[in-house]
Amino acid sequence: MNYDLKKFVKQNDSELFWGIRMLPKAQREAIYTVYAFHCHIENIAYDISLSTNEKLELIKAWREEFDNIYEKKVPLTDIGRKIYKNCMRFKLPKSEFIRFLKSIEDDIRTPITAPNLTELSAYCRGVAGVPCNFSLRILGCEDEPLIEKLSDSISSSIKITHILKNVKDDAELNRLYIPKELLNKAEIFETNPNKVLTDKNLSIARQELAGIAEKSFNKTYALVEELDNKVAKTILGVTNLNKKYFDIMNKRGWEIISPKPKISPLQMFSLAFRVLF
């Protein structure tokens, strides 16, 4: 699969596109590549035309692809070659790629439905924290404890925002990412995604989950102050765009699940401009 990385990111994640548009080319291309890989693996997980075994075989092949990349052998895939060309100069840890693959693999084996809070945290770190971890390294952050703290807080805030935004889409894929503890607190004792979707108390559970995201956003903003100014601007650009989605949902009320909140290209540019200047 041959990606035009810039075009792919602009079409599929305009928040990310505008958040990193002003970066130097090498950093921009590396983050585009990480995002393309991320989307490619998630597309495998949610492709209804593939059987579970076929999906697991593809994930296994990707584990072997990373053996090739890190052993300096010729990668077999176009994305693998782009990772080798665009990302390896930034010394991205192989363990993080494997962490991401494992999170997706676990969701393929047993689709996530009402995980506990610990399981949700681990899932967020695996699927959203890995790109964050890589982005911080690509941007030049070398403080390992800070990279890990930000990977946790950003993954929690952004992934939970996506969960709140996509609850209907997830139900159609037989997935429910709202933790069981929060469902029970809202007196929802059902774990069938489509039945939870129509429960009158769903807004209570979503509001509880939103409280976790808000705390994570606040933690992210506090941690960003420890970053170099250039790195901080990029992280703030992407964080602020996701916070805007969160704020739209919070303002209109958690009982509303559709339509999904939208941000115009002009609003995205305005948010990015404010961070930069």
C-alpha positions in Angstrom: 0.0 0.0 0.0 1.6 3.2 -1.2 0.7 6.3 0.9 1.1 9.9 -0.1 1.8 10.7 3.6 0.9 14.4 3.6 -2.4 13.8 1.6 -3.3 10.8 3.8 -2.9 12.7 7.1 -4.8 15.7 5.8 -7.7 13.6 4.7 -7.9 11.3 7.7 -6.8 13.5 10.7 -6.9 17.2 9.9 -6.3 18.0 13.6 -2.9 16.3 13.4 -2.2 17.9 10.0 -2.7 21.4 11.2 -1.0 20.7 14.5 2.3 19.8 12.9 2.1 21.7 9.6 4.9 24.1 10.5 7.4 21.5 11.6 10.7 20.9 9.7 10.2 18.4 6.9 12.1 15.5 8.6 10.0 15.7 11.8 6.8 16.2 9.9 7.5 13.2 7.6 8.3 11.0 10.6 5.1 11.9 12.4 3.1 11.4 9.2 4.7 7.9 8.9 3.8 7.0 12.5 0.2 8.1 11.9 0.0 6.1 8.6 1.2 3.0 10.3 -1.2 3.5 13.2 -4.2 3.8 10.8 -3.0 0.8 8.8 -3.0 -1.4 11.8 -6.3 -0.1 13.1 -7.9 -0.7 9.7 -6.8 -4.3 9.9 -8.5 -4.6 13.3 -11.8 -3.2 12.1 -11.9 -4.7 8.6 -15.1 -6.8 8.6 -14.0 -8.6 5.4 -11.2 -10.3 7.3 -11.5 -13.2 9.7 -10.0 -13.1 13.2 -7.3 -15.6 12.1 -6.5 -13.5 9.0 -6.1 -10.3 11.2 -3.9 -12.1 13.6 -1.7 -13.4 10.8 -1.3 -9.8 9.5 -0.3 -8.6 13.0 2.2 -11.5 13.3 3.7 -10.4 9.9 4.1 -6.9 11.3 6.0 -8.2 14.3 8.3 -9.9 11.8 8.5 -6.6 9.8 9.8 -4.9 12.9 12.4 -7.6 13.3 13.6 -6.7 9.8 13.6 -3.0 10.5 15.5 -3.2 13.7 17.9 -5.8 12.4 18.6 -3.5 9.4 17.2 -5.9 6.9 15.1 -4.7 3.9 11.5 -4.2 5.1 8.8 -6.0 3.0 6.1 -3.4 3.1 5.8 0.2 1.8 5.0 1.5 5.3 7.8 -0.5 6.8 10.3 1.1 4.3 8.9 4.5 5.2 9.4 3.8 8.9 12.9 2.7 8.2 13.6 5.8 6.1 11.7 8.5 8.0 11.7 7.3 11.7 14.8 5.4 12.6 17.0 8.5 12.8 14.9 9.5 15.8 15.7 6.2 17.7 12.1 5.1 18.3 12.0 2.1 20.7 11.0 -1.2 19.1 9.2 -2.0 22.4 6.7 0.8 21.8 5.8 -0.6 18.3 5.3 -4.0 19.9 3.2 -2.5 22.7 0.9 -1.0 20.1 0.6 -4.3 18.1 -0.2 -6.2 21.3 -3.0 -3.8 22.2 -4.6 -4.2 18.8 -4.0 -7.9 18.8 -5.8 -8.3 22.2 -8.7 -6.3 20.9 -8.9 -8.5 17.8 -8.9 -11.7 19.9 -11.5 -10.4 22.3 -13.3 -7.2 21.2 -13.3 -4.8 24.1 -16.7 -4.5 25.8 -16.9 -2.7 29.2 -13.3 -3.0 30.4 -12.4 -2.1 33.9 -10.7 1.2 34.5 -7.2 -0.5 34.6 -7.8 -2.3 31.3 -9.0 0.9 29.7 -5.9 2.8 30.9 -3.6 0.1 29.5 -5.6 0.1 26.2 -5.3 3.9 25.9 -1.6 3.8 26.6 -1.1 1.1 24.0 -3.0 2.6 21.1 -2.8 6.3 21.7 0.2 6.6 24.0 2.6 5.0 21.5 2.2 7.6 18.8 2.5 10.3 21.5 5.7 8.7 22.8 7.1 8.6 19.3 6.1 12.2 18.5 7.8 13.5 21.6 11.0 11.8 20.6 10.7 13.0 17.0 10.2 16.5 18.3 13.4 16.3 20.3 12.3 15.5 23.9 14.9 13.4 25.7 13.5 13.4 29.2 12.4 9.7 29.6 10.3 10.2 32.7 8.5 13.2 31.2 8.0 11.3 27.9 6.3 8.5 29.9 4.1 10.8 32.0 3.0 12.7 28.9 2.3 9.5 27.0 0.0 8.4 29.8 -1.9 11.8 30.2 -2.2 12.6 26.5 -3.3 9.1 25.5 -5.9 9.1 28.3 -7.3 12.6 27.4 -7.3 12.1 23.6 -8.4 8.5 23.4 -11.2 9.0 25.9 -12.3 12.1 23.9 -12.4 9.8 20.8 -14.4 7.2 22.7 -16.9 9.8 23.8 -17.2 11.1 20.3 -17.4 7.7 18.6 -19.6 5.7 21.0 -22.2 5.0 18.3 -19.6 3.9 15.7 -17.9 1.6 18.3 -21.2 0.0 19.1 -21.7 -0.9 15.4 -18.3 -2.7 15.6 -19.5 -4.5 18.7 -17.2 -2.6 21.0 -17.9 -0.7 24.2 -15.0 1.2 25.7 -16.9 2.8 28.7 -15.5 1.1 31.8 -17.8 -1.3 33.7 -17.3 0.6 37.0 -18.8 3.8 35.4 -21.6 1.9 33.7 -22.6 0.3 37.1 -22.3 3.7 38.8 -24.9 4.9 36.2 -27.0 1.8 37.0 -26.3 0.2 33.7 -25.6 -3.5 34.2 -25.7 -4.5 30.5 -22.6 -4.9 28.5 -24.1 -5.4 25.0 -22.9 -2.3 23.1 -26.1 -1.7 21.2 -28.3 -2.0 24.3 -26.0 0.3 26.3 -26.3 2.8 23.4 -30.0 3.2 24.0 -30.0 3.1 27.8 -31.5 6.2 29.4 -28.6 6.4 31.8 -25.8 6.4 29.2 -25.3 10.1 29.6 -24.4 9.6 33.3 -21.7 7.1 32.4 -20.4 9.3 29.6 -20.2 12.2 32.0 -18.2 10.1 34.5 -15.8 9.1 31.7 -15.5 12.8 30.7 -14.4 13.6 34.2 -11.4 11.3 33.7 -10.6 12.9 30.4 -10.8 16.4 31.8 -8.3 15.5 34.6 -6.0 14.1 32.0 -6.2 17.2 29.9 -5.3 19.3 33.0 -2.4 17.0 33.8 -1.1 17.3 30.2 -1.2 21.1 30.3 0.8 21.1 33.5 3.4 18.7 32.1 3.7 20.6 28.9 5.2 23.5 30.9 8.3 21.3 31.5 8.9 20.9 27.7 11.1 23.0 25.5 9.1 25.8 23.9 9.2 24.4 20.3 8.2 20.9 21.5 5.4 22.4 23.7 3.9 24.3 20.8 3.3 21.2 18.7 2.0 19.1 21.6 -0.4 22.0 22.6 -1.6 22.3 19.0 -2.8 18.7 18.8 -4.0 18.7 22.5 -6.0 22.0 22.0 -7.8 20.7 18.9 -8.9 17.5 20.8 -9.9 19.6 23.8 -12.1 21.7 21.5 -14.0 18.5 20.5 -14.3 17.7 24.2 -15.6 21.1 25.1 -18.2 21.0 22.3 -19.6 17.7 23.7 -19.4 18.9 27.3 -21.3 22.1 26.5 -24.1 20.5 24.5 -24.6 17.7 27.1 -23.5 14.1 27.4 -27.0 12.8 26.5 -26.3 13.8 22.9 -24.3 11.2 20.9 -25.0 12.3 17.3 -24.1 14.1 15.2 -20.5 13.9 16.2 -18.9 17.3 17.0 -17.2 19.0 14.1 -14.5 21.7 13.9 -14.1 23.7 10.7 -10.8 24.0 8.9 -10.8 27.7 9.8 -11.3 26.9 13.5 -8.4 24.4 13.3 -6.1 26.9 11.7 -7.1 29.5 14.3 -6.3 27.2 17.2 -3.0 26.2 15.7 -2.2 29.9 14.9 -2.8 30.9 18.5 -0.4 28.3 19.8 2.3 29.2 17.3 2.1 33.0 17.7 
